[in-house]
Amino acid sequence: MNPTIGGLLCEAGAILRAAGIEEPRREARLLLGHVLGRAPGLLTIAAAVPVGAADAERFRVLVARRAAREPAAHLTGRRGFWTLDLAVTPDVLVPRPESETLIEAALAALPDRSAVRRVLDLGTGSGALLLAALGEFPAAIGVGIDLSTAALAVARANAARCGLAERALFLCGDWSAALGGGFDLVLANPPYVATAEIATLDPEVRDHDPRAALDGGPDGLAAYRAILADLPRVLHRPGLAVLELGAGQAADVAALARAAGLATVELRQDLGGIPRAIALRHAEKTVGEPRPAD
């Protein structure tokens, strides 16, 4: 007799709980929904529905991989971020809910959404931040920069998936070094984990996210130094830059920003109460510079 949806969920929940997975039943629903092509939230009302042997076996393989701490996003190949459904591969950092704090900060500081015309995402990875911003600022075009050509391929595919390919350009580069200025909004989720601390991260992150997207150097601040040194040049006055922060890094990054001639507009906390996004503008009160011609 074939197992039922409910039986498989109970079986998987027990395995994932024993493996130390948070919210094991939710993750079980996510994986079974992926296998069956059903909305995970509707599976419990179909608990008595039998599942074919091939689908049940495929599900059990995914559950075993998840119990071994492979990220669910790698198993399903997708991850929700902001309003988007993004493709995810091992070549990119898995987009996380706390990174949505950057989009919240940008929207709060830039209420005239039609005035934002150029967006830059440094270290774009999957393209999550850039594409979320383009979805909120309808008059904008955007540039995503990454050193990884494999990551850029994922970002381009996501732009097409989200219907934003005509407004997004993805380039291989070392932060903003090869770019001109004139960006109204600059976003970045740089690597900010101190090298020695990477070994202490959860296995999903330590063993599966790209090392280059995690390693922030001996003190976790190497990428901030590189980004902030050039940020005043590429950021249009009175534009806004929003950078993601690691826990406990707000004061150090704010000091680096001040040294570069930038003022902190806001430190926005994520849902866990950690200062997660620092919003910056040019410190000096100057008349707005002309933006390069479109």
The 8 nearest C-alpha neighbors of each residue, nearest first, counted from 0:
[[1, 2, 49, 52, 3, 51, 50, 55],
 [0, 2, 49, 50, 51, 52, 3, 55],
 [3, 1, 49, 50, 6, 0, 7, 4],
 [4, 2, 49, 6, 48, 5, 50, 47],
 [3, 5, 46, 7, 6, 48, 49, 8],
 [6, 4, 46, 8, 3, 7, 47, 9],
 [5, 7, 3, 9, 8, 4, 10, 2],
 [6, 8, 10, 4, 9, 5, 11, 3],
 [7, 9, 5, 11, 10, 6, 12, 27],
 [10, 8, 12, 6, 7, 11, 5, 13],
 [9, 11, 7, 8, 13, 12, 6, 14],
 [12, 10, 14, 8, 13, 9, 27, 7],
 [11, 13, 24, 23, 9, 15, 14, 10],
 [12, 14, 16, 11, 10, 15, 17, 9],
 [15, 13, 11, 17, 12, 16, 18, 10],
 [14, 16, 18, 12, 23, 17, 20, 66],
 [15, 17, 13, 19, 18, 23, 20, 14],
 [16, 18, 14, 15, 19, 13, 20, 66],
 [19, 17, 15, 16, 66, 20, 14, 67],
 [20, 18, 16, 17, 21, 15, 66, 23],
 [21, 19, 15, 16, 23, 18, 22, 66],
 [20, 22, 23, 19, 16, 15, 26, 25],
 [23, 21, 25, 24, 20, 26, 16, 15],
 [22, 24, 12, 26, 15, 16, 25, 21],
 [25, 23, 12, 27, 26, 22, 28, 8],
 [26, 24, 28, 27, 22, 23, 29, 39],
 [27, 25, 29, 23, 28, 24, 30, 22],
 [26, 28, 24, 30, 29, 25, 11, 8],
 [29, 27, 39, 25, 31, 26, 30, 32],
 [30, 28, 26, 32, 39, 27, 31, 33],
 [29, 31, 33, 27, 32, 28, 26, 34],
 [32, 30, 34, 28, 33, 29, 35, 58],
 [33, 31, 39, 37, 29, 35, 30, 34],
 [32, 34, 30, 36, 31, 35, 29, 75],
 [35, 33, 31, 32, 36, 58, 30, 54],
 [34, 36, 32, 37, 33, 31, 54, 50],
 [35, 37, 33, 32, 34, 38, 31, 39],
 [38, 36, 32, 35, 39, 33, 42, 41],
 [37, 39, 40, 41, 32, 42, 36, 33],
 [40, 38, 32, 28, 29, 41, 42, 37],
 [39, 41, 38, 42, 43, 28, 29, 32],
 [42, 40, 39, 38, 43, 44, 45, 37],
 [43, 41, 45, 44, 39, 40, 46, 28],
 [42, 44, 46, 45, 41, 5, 40, 4],
 [45, 43, 42, 46, 41, 47, 40, 5],
 [46, 44, 42, 43, 48, 47, 4, 41],
 [45, 47, 5, 4, 43, 44, 48, 42],
 [46, 48, 3, 45, 5, 4, 49, 44],
 [49, 47, 3, 45, 46, 4, 50, 5],
 [50, 48, 3, 2, 1, 4, 47, 51],
 [51, 49, 3, 2, 1, 55, 4, 52],
 [52, 50, 54, 53, 55, 1, 49, 2],
 [51, 53, 55, 54, 56, 1, 50, 2],
 [54, 52, 56, 55, 51, 57, 50, 58],
 [55, 53, 57, 56, 51, 52, 58, 50],
 [54, 56, 52, 58, 53, 57, 51, 50],
 [57, 55, 59, 53, 58, 54, 52, 60],
 [56, 58, 54, 60, 55, 59, 53, 61],
 [57, 59, 55, 61, 56, 60, 54, 31],
 [58, 60, 62, 56, 61, 57, 63, 55],
 [61, 59, 63, 57, 58, 62, 56, 64],
 [62, 60, 64, 58, 59, 63, 65, 57],
 [61, 63, 59, 65, 64, 60, 66, 58],
 [64, 62, 66, 60, 61, 65, 59, 67],
 [63, 65, 67, 61, 62, 66, 69, 60],
 [66, 64, 69, 68, 62, 67, 63, 61],
 [65, 67, 63, 68, 18, 64, 15, 62],
 [66, 68, 64, 65, 69, 63, 18, 62],
 [69, 67, 65, 66, 203, 202, 70, 64],
 [68, 70, 65, 203, 64, 67, 71, 207],
 [71, 69, 203, 72, 73, 68, 65, 74],
 [70, 72, 74, 73, 75, 65, 69, 30],
 [73, 71, 75, 77, 70, 76, 74, 78],
 [74, 72, 76, 71, 70, 75, 88, 87],
 [73, 75, 71, 72, 76, 70, 61, 69],
 [74, 76, 72, 77, 73, 71, 33, 30],
 [77, 75, 73, 87, 72, 74, 86, 88],
 [78, 76, 86, 87, 72, 85, 75, 84],
 [77, 79, 85, 72, 84, 80, 86, 87],
 [78, 80, 84, 83, 85, 81, 77, 82],
 [79, 81, 83, 82, 84, 78, 94, 127],
 [80, 82, 83, 99, 131, 79, 96, 102],
 [83, 81, 80, 84, 131, 79, 134, 85],
 [84, 82, 80, 81, 79, 85, 131, 161],
 [83, 85, 79, 78, 80, 77, 86, 82],
 [86, 84, 78, 77, 157, 83, 79, 87],
 [85, 87, 77, 76, 157, 78, 88, 84],
 [86, 88, 77, 76, 85, 72, 73, 78],
 [87, 89, 90, 73, 91, 76, 86, 153],
 [88, 90, 91, 208, 207, 73, 209, 87],
 [91, 89, 88, 150, 149, 209, 92, 208],
 [92, 90, 124, 89, 150, 125, 88, 93],
 [91, 93, 208, 94, 209, 124, 212, 90],
 [92, 94, 91, 95, 87, 208, 72, 78],
 [95, 93, 92, 80, 127, 96, 78, 98],
 [94, 96, 97, 98, 93, 80, 99, 92],
 [97, 95, 98, 99, 80, 94, 100, 81],
 [98, 96, 99, 95, 269, 100, 275, 270],
 [97, 99, 100, 96, 95, 101, 243, 94],
 [98, 100, 101, 102, 97, 96, 81, 103],
 [101, 99, 103, 98, 102, 97, 269, 104],
 [102, 100, 104, 99, 103, 276, 98, 241],
 [101, 103, 105, 99, 104, 100, 106, 132],
 [102, 104, 100, 106, 101, 105, 107, 99],
 [105, 103, 101, 107, 102, 106, 100, 108],
 [106, 104, 102, 108, 107, 103, 109, 101],
 [105, 107, 109, 103, 104, 108, 110, 102],
 [106, 108, 104, 105, 109, 110, 103, 102],
 [107, 109, 105, 106, 110, 104, 239, 264],
 [108, 110, 106, 111, 107, 105, 112, 115],
 [111, 109, 112, 106, 107, 108, 105, 113],
 [112, 110, 113, 109, 114, 115, 106, 136],
 [111, 113, 136, 114, 110, 115, 109, 137],
 [112, 114, 138, 111, 115, 136, 137, 116],
 [115, 113, 112, 111, 116, 138, 136, 109],
 [116, 114, 113, 139, 183, 112, 117, 136],
 [115, 117, 139, 138, 140, 114, 183, 118],
 [116, 118, 182, 140, 139, 183, 141, 115],
 [119, 117, 141, 184, 182, 185, 183, 140],
 [118, 120, 185, 142, 141, 143, 186, 184],
 [121, 119, 143, 186, 123, 129, 187, 185],
 [122, 120, 187, 144, 123, 174, 143, 186],
 [123, 121, 145, 144, 124, 120, 187, 189],
 [122, 124, 126, 143, 121, 120, 144, 145],
 [125, 123, 91, 150, 126, 122, 92, 154],
 [126, 124, 154, 127, 153, 91, 123, 150],
 [127, 125, 154, 123, 124, 129, 128, 130],
 [126, 128, 125, 130, 129, 131, 94, 80],
 [129, 127, 131, 130, 126, 132, 120, 186],
 [130, 128, 132, 126, 131, 120, 127, 133],
 [129, 131, 133, 132, 127, 128, 126, 134],
 [130, 132, 134, 128, 129, 133, 127, 81],
 [133, 131, 135, 129, 134, 130, 136, 128],
 [134, 132, 130, 136, 135, 131, 129, 139],
 [133, 135, 131, 132, 136, 130, 137, 163],
 [134, 136, 132, 133, 137, 131, 112, 106],
 [137, 135, 112, 133, 139, 138, 134, 132],
 [136, 138, 139, 135, 133, 134, 113, 112],
 [139, 137, 113, 116, 136, 115, 140, 114],
 [140, 138, 116, 117, 137, 136, 115, 133],
 [139, 141, 166, 117, 167, 116, 118, 133],
 [140, 142, 118, 167, 117, 119, 166, 168],
 [141, 143, 168, 119, 169, 167, 120, 118],
 [142, 144, 169, 120, 123, 119, 121, 170],
 [145, 143, 170, 121, 122, 123, 171, 172],
 [144, 146, 122, 171, 147, 172, 123, 124],
 [145, 147, 171, 172, 173, 148, 144, 122],
 [148, 146, 150, 149, 145, 151, 171, 124],
 [147, 149, 151, 150, 152, 146, 171, 145],
 [150, 148, 152, 147, 151, 90, 153, 91],
 [151, 149, 153, 124, 147, 152, 148, 90],
 [150, 152, 154, 148, 153, 149, 155, 147],
 [151, 153, 149, 155, 150, 154, 156, 148],
 [154, 152, 156, 150, 151, 155, 125, 157],
 [155, 153, 125, 126, 151, 157, 156, 152],
 [156, 154, 158, 152, 157, 153, 151, 159],
 [155, 157, 153, 159, 154, 158, 160, 152],
 [156, 158, 160, 154, 159, 155, 85, 161],
 [159, 157, 164, 163, 155, 161, 160, 156],
 [158, 160, 164, 162, 156, 157, 161, 163],
 [159, 161, 157, 158, 162, 156, 163, 85],
 [162, 160, 158, 159, 163, 157, 83, 84],
 [163, 161, 159, 160, 164, 158, 165, 157],
 [162, 164, 158, 166, 161, 165, 159, 167],
 [163, 165, 158, 159, 167, 166, 162, 155],
 [166, 164, 163, 167, 162, 168, 159, 158],
 [165, 167, 140, 164, 163, 141, 168, 139],
 [168, 166, 141, 164, 142, 165, 140, 163],
 [167, 169, 142, 141, 143, 170, 166, 164],
 [168, 170, 143, 142, 144, 151, 167, 155],
 [171, 169, 144, 172, 143, 168, 145, 142],
 [170, 172, 145, 146, 144, 148, 147, 169],
 [171, 173, 146, 145, 144, 174, 170, 177],
 [172, 174, 146, 176, 175, 145, 171, 144],
 [173, 175, 121, 176, 172, 144, 226, 122],
 [176, 174, 178, 177, 173, 229, 121, 226],
 [177, 175, 178, 174, 173, 229, 172, 179],
 [178, 176, 175, 179, 172, 173, 174, 171],
 [179, 177, 175, 176, 180, 233, 174, 172],
 [178, 180, 233, 177, 181, 232, 175, 176],
 [233, 181, 179, 182, 232, 234, 178, 235],
 [180, 182, 235, 290, 233, 234, 291, 183],
 [183, 181, 117, 234, 235, 184, 118, 180],
 [184, 182, 238, 117, 235, 115, 118, 239],
 [185, 183, 118, 239, 182, 240, 238, 119],
 [184, 186, 240, 119, 118, 120, 241, 239],
 [187, 185, 120, 241, 242, 240, 119, 121],
 [188, 186, 242, 121, 120, 189, 243, 122],
 [187, 189, 243, 242, 122, 190, 186, 121],
 [188, 190, 187, 191, 222, 122, 212, 243],
 [191, 189, 213, 215, 212, 214, 192, 222],
 [190, 192, 215, 219, 189, 245, 220, 213],
 [193, 191, 219, 215, 214, 213, 190, 194],
 [194, 192, 219, 218, 217, 215, 196, 216],
 [193, 195, 216, 217, 196, 214, 197, 192],
 [194, 196, 193, 197, 198, 217, 199, 192],
 [197, 195, 193, 199, 198, 194, 192, 200],
 [196, 198, 199, 200, 194, 195, 205, 192],
 [197, 199, 196, 200, 205, 195, 194, 201],
 [200, 198, 197, 196, 201, 205, 195, 202],
 [201, 199, 205, 197, 198, 202, 204, 196],
 [200, 202, 203, 204, 205, 199, 206, 198],
 [203, 201, 205, 204, 206, 68, 200, 207],
 [204, 202, 70, 68, 201, 207, 69, 206],
 [203, 205, 208, 202, 207, 201, 206, 200],
 [206, 204, 202, 200, 203, 207, 201, 197],
 [207, 205, 202, 204, 203, 208, 201, 69],
 [206, 208, 204, 203, 205, 209, 89, 69],
 [209, 207, 204, 92, 210, 89, 206, 205],
 [210, 208, 212, 211, 90, 91, 92, 207],
 [211, 209, 213, 212, 214, 208, 205, 207],
 [210, 212, 209, 213, 214, 190, 215, 208],
 [211, 213, 190, 210, 209, 214, 92, 189],
 [214, 212, 190, 210, 211, 192, 191, 215],
 [213, 215, 192, 190, 194, 216, 211, 210],
 [216, 214, 219, 191, 190, 192, 193, 221],
 [215, 217, 219, 194, 193, 221, 218, 214],
 [216, 218, 193, 194, 219, 215, 195, 220],
 [219, 217, 193, 220, 216, 215, 221, 194],
 [218, 220, 215, 193, 191, 192, 216, 217],
 [219, 221, 223, 218, 222, 215, 191, 224],
 [222, 220, 224, 215, 216, 223, 219, 225],
 [221, 223, 225, 224, 220, 215, 189, 226],
 [224, 222, 226, 220, 225, 221, 227, 252],
 [223, 225, 221, 222, 227, 226, 228, 220],
 [224, 226, 222, 223, 228, 227, 221, 229],
 [227, 225, 223, 228, 224, 229, 230, 222],
 [228, 226, 230, 224, 229, 225, 223, 256],
 [227, 229, 225, 226, 230, 259, 224, 231],
 [230, 228, 227, 232, 231, 226, 233, 175],
 [229, 231, 227, 232, 233, 228, 234, 226],
 [232, 230, 234, 229, 233, 281, 260, 259],
 [233, 231, 230, 229, 234, 180, 235, 179],
 [180, 232, 234, 230, 231, 181, 182, 179],
 [235, 233, 182, 231, 232, 230, 238, 181],
 [236, 234, 181, 238, 182, 183, 237, 233],
 [237, 235, 238, 287, 288, 234, 281, 183],
 [236, 238, 235, 287, 280, 239, 281, 183],
 [237, 239, 183, 236, 235, 184, 234, 280],
 [240, 238, 184, 280, 279, 183, 185, 241],
 [239, 241, 185, 279, 184, 278, 186, 280],
 [240, 242, 278, 186, 277, 101, 279, 185],
 [243, 241, 187, 277, 276, 186, 188, 244],
 [242, 244, 276, 188, 275, 187, 277, 101],
 [245, 243, 275, 276, 248, 242, 246, 249],
 [244, 246, 248, 191, 247, 275, 243, 192],
 [245, 247, 248, 273, 244, 274, 275, 249],
 [246, 248, 249, 245, 250, 274, 244, 273],
 [249, 247, 251, 245, 246, 250, 244, 252],
 [248, 250, 252, 251, 247, 253, 244, 274],
 [251, 249, 253, 252, 248, 254, 247, 255],
 [250, 252, 254, 248, 253, 249, 255, 220],
 [253, 251, 255, 254, 249, 250, 248, 256],
 [252, 254, 256, 250, 255, 251, 249, 257],
 [255, 253, 257, 251, 252, 256, 250, 258],
 [256, 254, 252, 258, 253, 257, 251, 259],
 [255, 257, 253, 261, 259, 254, 258, 252],
 [258, 256, 261, 260, 254, 259, 255, 262],
 [257, 259, 255, 256, 260, 254, 261, 253],
 [258, 260, 256, 257, 261, 228, 227, 255],
 [261, 259, 257, 258, 282, 281, 256, 262],
 [260, 262, 281, 282, 257, 256, 280, 259],
 [263, 261, 282, 280, 279, 257, 281, 264],
 [262, 264, 279, 265, 278, 253, 280, 261],
 [265, 263, 278, 279, 262, 280, 266, 277],
 [266, 264, 278, 263, 277, 267, 279, 104],
 [265, 267, 277, 276, 274, 278, 268, 264],
 [268, 266, 276, 274, 265, 275, 277, 104],
 [269, 267, 274, 273, 275, 272, 266, 270],
 [268, 270, 271, 272, 273, 97, 275, 100],
 [269, 271, 272, 268, 97, 273, 100, 96],
 [272, 270, 269, 273, 268, 97, 274, 275],
 [271, 273, 268, 269, 270, 274, 275, 267],
 [272, 274, 268, 269, 271, 275, 246, 270],
 [275, 273, 268, 267, 266, 276, 269, 272],
 [274, 276, 244, 268, 243, 269, 273, 267],
 [277, 275, 243, 267, 101, 242, 244, 266],
 [276, 278, 266, 242, 241, 265, 279, 267],
 [279, 277, 241, 265, 264, 240, 263, 276],
 [280, 278, 263, 240, 264, 262, 239, 261],
 [281, 279, 239, 262, 261, 282, 238, 240],
 [282, 280, 261, 283, 262, 260, 236, 231],
 [281, 283, 262, 261, 260, 280, 284, 257],
 [284, 282, 281, 285, 260, 261, 262, 280],
 [285, 283, 282, 286, 281, 287, 237, 236],
 [284, 286, 283, 287, 236, 288, 237, 281],
 [285, 287, 288, 284, 236, 237, 289, 283],
 [286, 288, 236, 237, 285, 289, 235, 290],
 [287, 289, 236, 290, 286, 235, 237, 285],
 [290, 288, 291, 287, 181, 235, 236, 292],
 [289, 291, 181, 288, 292, 235, 182, 180],
 [292, 290, 181, 293, 289, 180, 179, 288],
 [291, 293, 290, 289, 181, 180, 116, 117],
 [292, 291, 290, 116, 117, 181, 140, 139]]
